[in-house]
Amino acid sequence: MENRKHNALRDFYILWSTQSLSQLGSSITSFALTLWLYEKTGSSLDTAALAICSYAPYVVMSIFAGALTDRFDKKKTMLVCDTMAALCTLIVFMLYRTDTLAVWHLYAINVFSGLMNTVQQPASEVTMTLVVPKESYQKLSALQSLSRSLISVANPLIAAALYSFAGLDIVIALDLLTFAAAFIALAFFVRIPRTDAKPKESIRKLVGEGLAFLKRTPMVFTLILFMSGVNLIASAFDAVLPGYIIPNPRGGTGVLGIVTSFAGIAMVAGSMLVSVMPKPKDRVRVVYLTMLLSLGIENFILAFSRSPVLWCIGQIIGWLPVPVMSANLDVILRGTIPVELQGRVYACRNTFQFFTIPIGLFLGGIMVDRVCEPFMELHGSIPLLAALFGSGKGSGASVMMFILGVAGSAHCIITGRRLKKYRYSEN
């Protein structure tokens, strides 16, 4: 038994480390393309559209992808999807090297990559459950949070540095190298246990089973809807941030990379905190209280500050609680959803929890470009507005940060009241 557990954790460590390396490469490319696109257009909305093209097919098709995941071999699914995503990156590389890369190319390629991620993500989630013993779920969640945090720290700094000094082609080449390492490790060095017989039912019936599970498990469904609201606010923040920092007299692309990396530093600290924390008495309460702290403070700090130091402090306060929330939510889901249903339930979760991300990116971008910046151009000379939000390009983004702070606080307080009646604890 002990030897079997050791082998399972070995497979997990190989899979976790190499997939994390590949995700770092992909994140570096994504950040560098965001810089390239903002330089080309100068528009928050056009830049946000890059992420929208990735997320839109993901949330639309996820509900069906989970049913496919439960029917197909997990390793083969991950290998095929990763390979197709790498081919998309290679196409970007070739277009850039021939000086024919256009904005619409990136949008189209991101749509296809989003479709691949739609199938790959639930397969990856189920795989992690299969290779890790149940008593190690919190450790799994902490390590996954740690890797996401380290990626958040490293990718903006590496991307900004490589893009500025070596160009986009070097960034993409690094991405392809990390993909190769992850592909070889998964194909030849990781053993994924087989599940029970694959379901024979139609895709429609399998999707219905995922939805039925959520219907009869209101605690899980309410948490998912709560997180969809959190994602709406957070994605709008992501769309606003470049338009807030890059045009600021004390900002720029380099400062954007530094400020973004502090979110990752905070997540590293939060991940370490999770790894040593005792099991909480009520994981549901931890989820909504951490998000109230995150959304209720960071946006206000950025809205009213003009200092990169304060921007970094805001990122730390906003992102430190995220791994704590993520680990507790992950334990709730893995401990509540039977493994044979996880593919289709996680896919339904992805649709409900993440459909607000492209909406938030769109709203954040259009609010800055079409509402808040024009408003500050007309009324920015009013002393109170100038004192609160500054003046010139970027002051409208400050107004939007304030709006997001109010909306995020209200969401957590209102939905938190509904979550108080639920409780999850292993004790």
C-alpha positions in Angstrom: 0.0 0.0 0.0 2.8 2.4 1.0 4.7 1.6 -2.2 1.6 2.1 -4.3 1.1 5.5 -2.7 4.7 6.5 -3.4 4.4 5.5 -7.0 1.2 7.5 -7.4 2.9 10.6 -5.9 5.9 10.1 -8.2 3.6 10.2 -11.2 1.9 13.3 -9.8 5.2 15.1 -9.2 6.4 14.4 -12.7 3.1 15.4 -14.2 2.7 18.5 -12.0 6.3 19.8 -12.6 6.4 19.3 -16.4 2.9 20.6 -17.0 3.6 23.6 -14.8 6.7 24.3 -16.9 4.7 24.1 -20.1 2.1 26.4 -18.6 4.8 28.9 -17.8 5.9 28.9 -21.4 2.4 29.4 -22.6 1.8 32.2 -20.1 5.0 34.0 -21.2 3.8 33.9 -24.8 0.4 35.1 -23.8 1.8 38.1 -21.9 4.2 39.0 -24.7 1.4 38.9 -27.3 -0.7 41.2 -25.0 2.2 43.7 -25.0 2.6 43.3 -28.8 -1.1 43.9 -29.3 -1.4 46.9 -27.0 1.6 48.5 -28.9 -0.3 47.9 -32.1 -3.7 49.2 -31.1 -3.4 51.2 -27.8 -6.9 49.9 -26.9 -7.9 48.1 -23.7 -10.9 46.5 -25.5 -8.8 45.2 -28.4 -6.3 43.8 -26.0 -9.0 42.2 -23.8 -10.5 40.6 -27.0 -7.4 38.4 -27.2 -8.4 36.7 -24.0 -12.1 36.7 -24.9 -11.3 34.7 -28.0 -9.6 32.1 -25.8 -12.4 31.9 -23.1 -15.5 32.2 -25.3 -15.2 28.7 -27.0 -14.0 27.3 -23.7 -17.1 28.3 -21.7 -19.5 27.5 -24.6 -18.2 24.0 -25.3 -17.0 23.0 -21.8 -20.3 21.5 -20.8 -20.0 18.9 -23.7 -16.2 18.5 -23.4 -16.5 16.9 -19.9 -18.7 14.1 -21.3 -16.1 13.5 -23.9 -13.4 13.4 -21.3 -15.3 10.6 -19.4 -15.4 8.5 -22.5 -11.9 8.8 -23.8 -8.4 7.9 -22.5 -7.2 10.7 -20.3 -3.5 10.6 -21.4 -4.3 10.4 -25.1 -6.7 13.3 -24.7 -4.1 15.5 -23.0 -1.4 14.6 -25.6 -3.6 15.4 -28.6 -4.9 18.7 -27.2 -1.4 19.9 -26.1 0.0 19.0 -29.5 -2.7 21.0 -31.3 -2.2 24.0 -29.0 1.6 23.8 -29.7 0.8 23.8 -33.5 -1.1 27.1 -33.0 1.9 28.6 -31.3 4.2 27.4 -34.1 1.9 29.1 -36.6 2.2 32.4 -34.7 6.0 31.9 -34.8 6.0 31.5 -38.5 3.7 34.5 -39.2 5.8 36.7 -36.9 9.1 35.6 -38.6 7.7 36.4 -42.0 6.4 39.7 -40.8 2.8 38.8 -41.7 1.4 38.5 -38.2 -1.9 40.5 -37.9 -4.3 41.1 -35.1 -7.0 38.9 -36.6 -4.5 36.0 -36.8 -4.2 36.1 -33.0 -7.9 36.2 -32.5 -8.5 33.2 -34.8 -5.7 31.1 -33.3 -6.8 31.9 -29.8 -10.3 30.6 -30.6 -8.9 27.3 -31.7 -6.5 27.1 -28.7 -9.5 27.7 -26.5 -11.3 24.8 -28.0 -8.3 22.5 -27.3 -8.2 23.7 -23.7 -11.9 23.0 -23.4 -11.2 19.3 -23.7 -7.7 19.2 -22.1 -8.6 21.0 -18.8 -11.3 18.5 -17.5 -9.1 15.6 -18.6 -6.2 17.1 -16.6 -8.4 17.6 -13.5 -9.6 14.0 -13.5 -6.0 12.8 -14.1 -4.8 14.6 -11.0 -7.6 13.0 -9.0 -6.6 9.5 -10.3 -2.9 9.7 -9.5 -3.2 11.3 -6.0 -4.5 9.5 -2.9 -7.5 11.1 -1.3 -5.7 12.0 1.9 -3.2 14.0 -0.3 -5.9 16.3 -1.9 -5.0 19.3 0.1 -1.3 18.8 -0.7 -2.2 18.5 -4.4 -4.2 21.7 -4.2 -1.4 23.6 -2.4 1.2 22.5 -5.0 -1.1 23.4 -7.9 -1.6 26.8 -6.3 2.2 27.1 -5.8 2.9 26.4 -9.4 0.2 28.8 -10.6 1.7 31.4 -8.2 5.3 30.9 -9.4 4.0 31.2 -13.0 2.3 34.5 -12.1 5.5 35.8 -10.6 7.8 34.7 -13.4 5.8 35.0 -16.6 5.4 38.8 -16.7 9.0 39.5 -15.8 10.4 36.9 -18.2 8.0 37.9 -21.0 8.6 41.7 -20.6 12.4 41.1 -20.5 12.5 38.7 -23.5 10.1 40.7 -25.5 12.0 44.0 -25.0 15.5 42.6 -25.5 15.1 39.6 -27.8 11.7 39.8 -29.5 8.6 37.8 -29.8 10.2 34.9 -31.7 12.5 34.0 -28.8 9.5 34.0 -26.5 7.6 31.6 -28.7 10.7 29.4 -29.1 10.9 29.0 -25.3 7.2 28.1 -25.2 7.7 25.3 -27.7 10.7 23.9 -25.8 8.6 23.7 -22.6 5.8 22.0 -24.5 8.3 19.4 -25.7 9.5 18.6 -22.2 5.9 18.2 -20.9 4.9 16.0 -23.9 7.8 13.6 -23.4 7.2 13.3 -19.7 3.5 12.6 -20.1 3.9 10.2 -23.0 6.7 8.1 -21.5 7.1 8.6 -17.8 3.6 9.0 -16.3 1.2 6.1 -15.6 -2.4 7.1 -15.3 -4.7 4.5 -13.7 -7.6 3.3 -15.8 -11.1 4.2 -14.5 -14.1 1.9 -14.7 -15.7 1.0 -18.0 -16.3 4.1 -20.2 -19.9 5.3 -20.2 -21.8 4.2 -23.3 -24.6 6.8 -23.1 -25.0 9.6 -25.5 -23.2 12.9 -25.0 -26.5 14.6 -24.3 -27.3 12.1 -21.5 -23.8 12.4 -20.0 -24.2 16.2 -19.9 -27.6 15.8 -18.3 -26.0 13.6 -15.6 -23.4 16.4 -14.8 -26.2 19.0 -14.6 -28.3 16.6 -12.5 -25.5 16.2 -10.0 -25.2 20.0 -9.6 -29.0 20.3 -9.1 -29.1 17.8 -6.3 -25.9 19.3 -4.7 -26.9 22.9 -4.0 -23.8 23.6 -1.9 -21.5 22.9 -4.9 -23.7 24.8 -7.4 -24.0 27.9 -5.2 -20.2 27.9 -4.8 -19.8 27.7 -8.5 -22.2 30.6 -9.1 -20.4 32.6 -6.4 -17.1 32.1 -8.2 -18.7 33.1 -11.5 -19.4 36.5 -10.0 -15.8 36.6 -8.6 -14.5 35.8 -12.1 -16.6 38.6 -13.6 -15.0 41.2 -11.4 -11.5 39.7 -11.7 -11.5 39.4 -15.5 -12.7 43.0 -15.8 -9.8 44.0 -13.6 -7.4 42.1 -15.9 -8.8 44.1 -18.9 -8.4 47.4 -17.1 -4.9 46.9 -15.6 -2.9 47.5 -18.8 -4.9 50.6 -19.6 -4.3 51.8 -16.1 -0.6 51.2 -15.8 1.0 51.5 -19.3 -0.2 55.1 -20.1 0.5 56.3 -16.5 3.5 58.7 -16.2 5.0 56.4 -13.6 4.0 53.2 -15.4 4.9 51.6 -18.7 5.2 48.0 -19.9 8.1 47.3 -17.6 6.2 48.5 -14.6 3.1 46.5 -15.7 5.3 43.4 -15.7 6.6 44.1 -12.2 3.2 44.9 -10.8 1.7 41.8 -12.3 4.5 39.7 -10.9 3.6 40.8 -7.4 0.3 39.1 -7.8 2.3 35.9 -8.3 4.6 36.6 -5.3 1.5 37.0 -3.2 0.1 33.7 -4.5 3.4 32.0 -3.7 3.1 33.2 -0.1 -0.5 32.1 0.0 0.3 28.7 -1.4 3.0 28.2 1.3 0.4 29.3 3.9 -2.1 26.7 2.6 0.5 23.9 2.8 1.0 24.5 6.6 -2.5 25.4 7.5 -4.6 22.9 9.5 -7.9 21.8 8.0 -10.4 24.5 8.6 -13.6 23.8 10.5 -15.7 25.2 7.6 -14.2 25.3 4.1 -17.2 27.1 2.6 -16.8 30.0 4.9 -13.1 30.3 4.1 -14.0 30.5 0.3 -16.3 33.5 0.5 -14.4 35.4 3.3 -11.1 35.2 1.4 -12.7 36.6 -1.7 -14.3 39.4 0.2 -10.9 40.4 1.5 -9.4 40.2 -2.0 -12.0 42.0 -4.1 -12.9 44.5 -1.3 -9.5 46.0 -0.9 -7.2 45.7 -4.0 -9.4 47.6 -6.4 -9.8 50.5 -4.0 -6.0 50.8 -3.4 -5.3 50.9 -7.2 -8.2 53.3 -7.9 -6.9 56.0 -5.5 -3.1 55.5 -5.7 -0.5 56.9 -8.1 2.5 55.0 -6.8 3.9 51.7 -8.3 4.8 50.7 -4.7 1.1 51.0 -3.7 0.1 49.2 -6.8 2.3 46.3 -5.8 0.9 46.4 -2.2 -2.6 46.2 -3.7 -1.7 43.2 -5.7 -0.3 41.4 -2.6 -3.4 42.1 -0.6 -5.7 41.1 -3.5 -3.9 37.9 -4.4 -2.6 36.5 -1.1 -6.0 35.0 -0.2 -6.5 33.4 -3.6 -4.6 30.1 -3.1 -6.4 29.7 0.3 -9.7 30.0 -1.5 -8.6 27.8 -4.4 -7.3 25.0 -2.2 -10.5 24.9 0.0 -12.8 25.0 -3.0 -10.7 22.3 -4.7 -11.0 20.0 -1.7 -14.8 20.6 -1.5 -15.2 19.6 -5.2 -12.9 16.6 -5.2 -14.4 15.3 -1.9 -18.0 15.8 -3.0 -18.0 14.7 -6.7 -17.6 11.0 -7.4 -14.5 10.4 -9.5 -16.5 8.6 -12.3 -18.6 11.8 -12.6 -15.8 14.3 -12.3 -15.2 14.9 -16.0 -18.7 15.8 -16.9 -19.3 17.7 -13.6 -16.1 19.7 -13.9 -17.1 20.6 -17.4 -20.5 21.8 -16.3 -18.6 23.7 -13.5 -16.3 25.3 -16.2 -19.3 26.5 -18.2 -21.1 28.1 -15.2 -18.1 29.3 -13.3 -16.1 30.7 -16.2 -18.7 32.0 -18.6 -18.4 35.4 -16.9 -14.7 35.8 -17.8 -15.2 36.8 -21.5 -18.1 39.0 -20.4 -15.9 40.6 -17.7 -13.0 41.2 -20.2 -15.4 42.8 -22.7 -17.1 45.0 -20.1 -13.8 46.0 -18.5 -12.3 47.0 -21.9 -15.4 48.8 -23.3 -16.0 50.6 -20.0 -12.5 52.0 -20.0 -12.4 52.9 -23.8 -16.0 54.1 -24.3 -17.2 55.3 -20.9 -14.7 56.0 -18.2 -11.9 57.6 -20.3 -14.3 59.8 -22.2 -15.9 60.8 -18.9 -12.6 61.8 -17.4 -11.7 63.7 -20.6 -14.8 65.8 -20.1 -14.9 66.1 -16.3 -11.4 65.3 -15.2 -10.7 69.0 -14.5 -13.2 68.9 -11.6 -11.0 69.2 -8.5 -12.6 66.3 -6.6 -12.4 63.9 -9.5 -8.8 64.9 -10.3 -7.8 64.4 -6.6 -9.4 60.9 -6.5 -8.6 59.5 -9.9 -5.8 61.7 -11.4 -5.9 63.2 -14.8 -5.0 62.3 -18.4 -5.1 58.9 -20.1 -5.4 56.2 -17.4 -7.6 58.3 -15.1 -10.7 56.6 -16.6 -9.2 53.2 -15.7 -8.9 54.5 -12.1 -12.6 55.2 -12.1 -13.2 51.7 -13.4 -11.1 50.2 -10.6 -13.3 52.0 -8.1 -16.5 50.6 -9.7 -15.0 47.1 -9.6 -14.2 47.6 -5.9 -17.8 48.5 -5.1 -19.2 45.7 -7.3 -16.8 43.0 -5.8 -17.6 43.9 -2.2 -21.3 43.9 -2.8 -21.2 40.5 -4.6 -19.2 38.8 -1.7 -21.5 40.3 1.0 -24.7 39.4 -0.7 -23.8 35.9 -1.9 -21.9 35.2 1.3 -25.2 35.4 3.1 -26.6 32.5 1.0 -23.4 30.5 1.5 -23.6 30.7 5.3 -26.2 27.9 5.4 -23.8 25.4 3.9 -20.8 23.8 5.6 -18.1 21.4 4.5 -15.6 19.8 6.8 -13.8 16.4 6.9 -13.7 16.5 10.7 
